[in-house]
Amino acid sequence: MKIKALLLLVLLTFLGAPLQAGAQETPPVATEGQDTPAAAPAPTPVPEPLEGPLLTVNVVDVGQGDAIFIQAPDGKNLLIDAGPNDSNRRLLTWLEQHGIKKLDRLLITHGHSDHVGNIKKLLLAVPVDVVLGSGHMHTNHMNLAILELMKAKAIPMKKLVAGDRFSIGEGVEVLVLAPNKDKNLARERNNNNNSVVIKVTFGEMDFLFTGDAERKVEKQMLAEYPADLACEVIKVAHHGSESSSSQAFVEAVSPQVAIVSLATKNAFGHPSLDTLDRYLKRQVKLYRTDQWGSVTVETDGKNLRVLTERAIATDTPAPKPPKRRGPRKKKTTEPVDQPLPKAS
Ligand SMILES: [Zn+2]
């Protein structure tokens, strides 16, 4: 048995498999040049965990969609969206594996199926104290079923508008950046632009969660909250689509880490490599859930530590890149092998 255990350890080490509680700190892959497979980075040592009270932000790999679980140092939590209906219990399994038996808050950014398709199953499986949202839901069967279930379970819905502030746990503050209070949500043709956008702050670290908000909303936030957009970490809007992450918005946010939540070979052609380039050319560390699996960012309020479910992104077939104008430029990103200091 000892020999078997030793062999397993050697094999895990060779494969760069997690040596620590289901996650390993890994360097992000350079997305540029996906047509040529990126050289597999050598497994990096797992650095010392951050000390003190930690905020954890987990972008759970639910395939094509969003589900982000945030836990404050005092254990209070917030789930942003629940992924698609076909996510094969990935979110519920993730919550079970991490011992999450109750949700203090569930934020529905908007009513599209890749964000709310799994909510009915979630509400049937996990108690939820309160649902937060824009107050506007599509009147389709899926959304009506969610509202009916919330009513049956007596789960209240709290409407959020830009400017609202609340706490999701000790020392963890939220500022709502969209939708604007004057917006007529029912008249918005593109439901992505009804997305609730929030900034979560712990100590000196800011995280931006953008739902599927597109350039129109980005423009509005740039006008109304120019001093509030700078963040260390962003959940990239709309799965890395060209519809979002305008140059001006990326510059204003100026993140250190960007996380894109999407599935391999999704039907929407996400992500846009041009969009990802707008982050990469600013030396942003970019993580994609289709390549790295679930991505966790820990912070003690001063430093960040990024951990990914998979050690290296070699099991994802490279998508065919779109035709480009002009010559390609080689771009790379720095490996994350130590906690990132806050940008000055
Ligand atoms: Zn979406």
Boltz pocket constraint, residues with backbone or C-beta under 6 A from the ligand:
constraints:
  - pocket:
      binder: B
      contacts: [[A, 65], [A, 66], [A, 112], [A, 114], [A, 115], [A, 211], [A, 212], [A, 238], [A, 239]]
      max_distance: 6.0
